[in-house]
Amino acid sequence: MEELSLPPNIVAMMREQGRDPTKDPAAFAEMKKRKEEREQSLISKWNQQNRQQKVKSWLQDSIWSGSRPLNFTFERWEPDMQTNTQLAREVGNSAWKLAKRMIAGEQFNVLMVGEPGTGKTSLALAIADKVFKNAEKPYLFISTMKLFGMFNERFDNPEVGHKLKDLQKKAKQAPILIIDDFGTEAGMKIYNENTGKTHFKPVRKDMQEWLYEVADARYDEYENAHRGSTIVTTNNTSGDLVQMYNPKLISRLITKRKGNTIYFEGLDDMRG
């Protein structure tokens, strides 16, 4: 073994230990192995920090109803806490299967429908968490109630207007976009004395246009394919949502595929 063929740092290290690098190939191999393991450990640590920073930047750009980031994993989903344990298991398994499809590279929209507190937001976050950890696809979270508040504020606060533009750009590009509590911003039903029926008041036009631009950018009409995956959680039926929003927006945002829809009806409100 020629000394000149060995890495200089290994040669120096062996000489410091009183070893002859030209006559001790086994020792050289062991030291080289340890060096490679240390380097791999440093690379792994750097990759982990880089992944954490990547998801952190998306979370910082998200808007949350409580003004602080939320997180949830499949490990925290506990079907036994529900009265209908079987339904809770089925709902969790359905979300898990959707996550696996996204990890495999599929891009599609997801609809989660049910009463408040039944776990829609939790499982939406669990899907996003799973996909990020396995496929390194970060996610953006948008609370529609918080978004609605920003539209109310933007004329009095120019900074909010700039933030809405930046948020929209990010929403168009997000590998996974969660639109949470969609439809809640419309408020309560209004009773029409002339018809004797109730209906929802349409959501403000500027917010509808903002969301339409996002949904349109995330859908390739020519290819009939989605750009990224969008998860929508709502307490409302599709019929309710059409009263609140332009049908073109609903068509682009709300999936009609049964396999991409999870119903939470029958589960208990766990917020109490």
Secondary structure, DSSP 8 states (H G I E B T S, - for coil): --GGGS-HHHHHHHHHTT--TTT-HHHHHHHHHHHHHHHHHHHHHHHHHHHHHHHHHHHHH-B-TTSS-----GGG--GGGSSSHHHHHHHHHHHHHHHHHHHTT---EEEEE--TTSSHHHHHHHHHHHHHHHH---EEEEEHHHHHHHHHHTTT-HHHHHHHHHHHHHHHH-SEEEEETTTGGG-SEEEETTTTEEEE----HHHHHHHHHHHHHTEETTTTEESSEEEEEESS-HHHHHHHS-HHHHHHHS---GGGEEE-TT------
